[in-house]
Amino acid sequence: MLKLKEIKNNAKKYIELCKLIYKDPRTPKTAKVLLWIAIGYALSPIDLIPDFIPVIGYLDDMIIVPVLLYIAIRSVPKDVYIENYVQILRK
């Protein structure tokens, strides 16, 4: 099982990867739009399922945002993904 510190480090790397992919001119517009939607949904006070509903209210944020990020990353060409991923690993 991953420790909290490992999860934090992985999340930082994933966010950095999203930034690099967004800045790359070879990234398709659909991926950039999905990244913006994920960021907007995470920061928006409006949720599909309100947070005052116990457990489920917070789960939608924890599911929707990572799924949007995953789809955005998967819509990027492999060479762009790999180049940016290697940059992160070198740091």
QUIDASUL-V555748 format. One record per pair of residues at least 24 apart in sequence whose C-alpha atoms are under 6 Angstrom apart, sorted by the first residue. I is the first residue (numbers start at 0). J is the second residue. D is the distance in Angstrom with one decimal. If there is no record, write none. Layout:
i=I j=J d=D
i=I j=J d=D
This chain:
i=26 j=75 d=5.9
i=30 j=71 d=4.4
i=30 j=74 d=5.9
i=33 j=71 d=5.5
i=37 j=64 d=5.1
i=37 j=67 d=5.7
